[in-house]
Amino acid sequence: MRHQIRAARWREQGIVAAVIGEALHPTPIGAWLVPDEEHRRRVLTDVAAIWVEHAMFYGDVHVTSSLTAATVCFHRYGPLPPPANYATRLATAAGPYAEKFRALDEIMDSRQPTKAHYHLAYLAVRPDHQRTGLGRALTEHLCSRLDLIDLPSWTLTLPAGEHLLVQGGYEAHHAIERPTDGVTLQPMSRRPAQRDETASAALRPSGRRQGSRV
C-alpha cells in the first residue's frame, strides 16, 4: 500500500500534536518528562503543540493522508527565535513538569549543529498504526525533499526507531545517556545524496529510529 503524504493544514495542528503525544506516551523519555501516566498524554500533546505551531512558521509539517503519522521539521539556516511567549506557554502546558522539558531543551541545544541544516524535530506514528509502513513512507518522503534542496539534516532521536533513519541515510553519533538513567537520546545526521545517486540507493536497507525532538 502506498501512503499519501502532504503538508499539514493550519487547522490540523492539534491533530499533529496529538499524534506526537500518543507516540511519546509509552517511551522512556515520555515517562521521564511526565511520570504521572494519567496526565502524560495531555502534557506531551500540549507541549508538542507549541513546536508544531512554531514549525508552521519556520519549517515544515507533513502528515499522512490518514492523519496518523507526521514529521515536524525546522529550516535552520541560522539561529531561530524561540516560540512566541515560550516560557509562559511551556509553564502553562507542562505545569510542574516544565523544568524537565527545559532540561531536554538544554540537552538538544548543546548538540545542535551550528551550520545550516534541516532539523527533524519529530517523526511520530500513532502506536496503533506503527509497523504499517507509515514511518518508512515519511522517512522516504523526507529524504527525497532533503536531496532536492541539497541540505544536510540533523535529529535527536530515540533508539527504538533509529533503523528508519539509518535506512534513509542518517548516521548515528555518540549517544547521550541523559537526562536520566535508562533514557538514551541518539543524535543522527544525514548528508544530501550525490546527484548521481538514485533514491533507492539513498534508501538502501541497513542497520537498525523513529524520530525526534525526542
PENOR-V517243 format. One record per run of one state. SS is the DSSP state (hx for helix, st for strand, lp for the rest). FROM is the first residue (numbers start at 1). TO is the last residue. Records with the same first field share a line. If there is no record, write none. Layout:
# PENOR-V517243
SS: FROM-TO  FROM-TO
This chain:
# PENOR-V517243
lp: 1-4  8-9  26-27  34-36  65-68  77-85  112-116  126-126  130-133  150-152  168-170  173-175  177-184  191-198  203-209  213-214
st: 5-7  59-64  69-76  117-125  153-158  171-172  176-176  185-190  210-212
hx: 10-25  28-33  37-58  86-111  127-129  134-149  159-167  199-202
